[in-house]
């Protein structure tokens, strides 16, 4: 019985930013449990590499080039997926970037870039794929937030990133409340520092890394697969009673 709750056979899943890191690991997890996976990736080369990795394992997958800050393009992507497969069951809004700058010196351009990708892009993804799920009366959306939406990181300065991720968490709860009675669940995962290309520069700074580890009870960074496992749970029927939840996977960072 319980094994069947994780079975995604016949379902269609879309993962934005799915060409590498957390996105690719998530696509792998969903595909391993039977889903047909669509990688939505802005970088064609990264997308092709991710697609090749999935297909090398025999998984059914395809690639859509997508800039999540372009709302019309996100809508077109959702429409194309449903037109081809007749359905979309799972949408993972994972695409995001991290930049740093002191608040008082932050250029408008950097503020807008981070907010556009990390918050607006998540909303556009929820809206576009959510519409089709609402029409079908079922579906699961998982947004990738961050512990940065709960606490303010140090020593790096990233007010735009923190604000965007806090917005993702509240967006998740808001849409979950709107759509619960219409069969669509909306949840989020809030990771700690994960060993990816995004955190490579920060982790290479000995002062930063020392602070990160001192503030993390488990004393380690996370792996993309550990976040993918959280997404798999929330996307599956094993989480059928769960909506509006922010699943914190932070190695204990936010307990203090």
Buried (B, 14 or more C-beta within 10 A) or exposed (E): EEEEEBBBEEBBBBBBBBBBBBBBBBBBBBBBBBBBBBBBBBEEEBBBBBBEBBBEEEBEBBBBBBBBBBBEBBBBBBBEBBEEBEBBBBBBBBBBBBBBBEEEEBEEEBBEBBBBBBBBBBBBBBBBBBBBBBEBEEBBBBBBBBBBBBBEBEEBBBBBBBBBBBBBBEBBBEBBEBBEEBEBBBBBBBBBBBBBEBBEEBBEEEEBBEBBBEBBEEEEBBBBBBBBBBBBBBBBEBBEEBBBBBBBBBBEBBEE
